[in-house]
Amino acid sequence: MRRVCERPGGTPCYRCLGAHLRDAGTVLYILDDKFGFLGSAARLVFDLAWSLLTFFVVPVIIVEDTTNIRSILQESGATFKETWGESVTASLSVSLVTLPVVLVGVACLASAYLTLTGPTAWLLGSIGLLAVVIGIVASQVLGMVARVALYEYATKDHRVGPFERRDPSDIFPDSS
């Protein structure tokens, strides 16, 4: 995010994209409210399509030299279309890595609320809340790092970080 903010035009571009998303979301919630099941289905389909289309928005803003929202969305969508399997795998992997921290936090919160009282409950509840927040923040940060690395590999065939020395074809060698 620091690189997005440092890039000339990066922050206004990111904010403008967020405003578009907020406006579209408002319209979809109105449709959801007015049309019941059909509105809910339309909102679900749009939310899914929008999240897939914008999966690589931040990496595009970081790596590419553009602030044109249409080209950013086109590049993000095209990259996701080319790498949808890797994108989904990266997202699930990051979620699975941070899930135990969040689950421990939720268990601590539940224990503090349901079984304990006094200072012990407050202490355990605070630890649980801290674990949940750390898990969510870590998931978001690791997810964005994975997206940037995947974007670099998909668009420039450039491996970054711990993937520099590994060839993707060596991960699952031929069994024949």
BELHUZI-V110671 format. One record per backbone hydrogen bond with DSSP energy under -1.0 kcal/mol. CO is the residue of the C=O (numbers start at 1). NH is the residue of the N-H. E is the energy in kcal/mol with one decimal. If there is no record, write none. Layout:
# BELHUZI-V110671
co = [CO;CO]
nh = [NH;NH]
e = [E;E]
This chain:
# BELHUZI-V110671
co = [1;2;3;7;9;10;11;12;13;14;15;16;17;18;19;20;21;22;23;24;25;26;27;28;29;30;31;35;36;37;38;39;40;41;42;43;44;45;46;47;48;49;50;54;56;57;58;59;60;68;69;70;71;72;73;74;75;76;77;78;79;83;84;85;86;87;88;89;90;91;92;93;94;95;98;99;100;101;102;103;104;105;106;107;108;109;110;111;111;118;119;120;121;122;123;124;125;126;127;128;129;130;131;132;133;134;135;136;137;138;139;140;141;142;143;144;145;146;147;148;149;150;151;152;152;153;160;161;167]
nh = [5;6;7;10;13;14;15;16;17;18;19;20;21;22;23;24;25;26;27;28;29;30;31;32;33;34;35;38;40;41;42;43;44;45;46;47;48;49;50;51;52;53;54;57;60;61;62;63;64;72;73;74;75;76;77;78;79;80;81;82;83;87;88;89;90;91;92;93;94;95;96;97;98;99;102;103;104;105;106;107;108;109;110;111;112;113;114;115;116;122;123;124;125;126;127;128;129;130;131;132;133;134;135;136;137;138;139;140;141;142;143;144;145;146;147;148;149;150;151;152;153;154;155;156;158;157;163;164;170]
e = [-2.4;-2.1;-1.6;-2.4;-1.8;-2.4;-2.8;-2.6;-2.2;-2.0;-2.2;-2.2;-2.2;-2.5;-2.5;-2.6;-2.6;-2.0;-2.0;-2.3;-2.3;-1.9;-2.4;-2.6;-2.2;-2.4;-2.7;-1.2;-2.4;-2.6;-2.4;-2.4;-2.5;-2.4;-2.6;-3.0;-2.2;-2.6;-3.1;-2.3;-2.1;-2.6;-2.3;-1.5;-2.2;-2.4;-2.5;-3.0;-2.2;-2.3;-2.7;-2.4;-2.6;-2.6;-2.7;-2.7;-2.4;-2.4;-2.4;-1.9;-1.9;-2.8;-2.4;-2.3;-2.7;-2.3;-2.7;-2.6;-2.3;-2.2;-2.6;-1.9;-1.9;-1.6;-1.7;-2.8;-2.3;-2.1;-2.7;-2.5;-2.4;-2.5;-2.8;-2.6;-2.6;-2.3;-2.9;-2.3;-1.3;-1.9;-2.7;-2.6;-2.8;-2.3;-2.4;-2.5;-2.6;-2.5;-2.4;-2.3;-2.5;-2.7;-2.5;-2.4;-2.7;-2.7;-2.1;-2.2;-2.6;-2.8;-2.1;-2.1;-2.3;-2.5;-2.1;-2.4;-2.4;-2.6;-2.8;-2.6;-2.1;-2.7;-2.6;-2.0;-1.3;-1.2;-1.8;-1.7;-2.2]
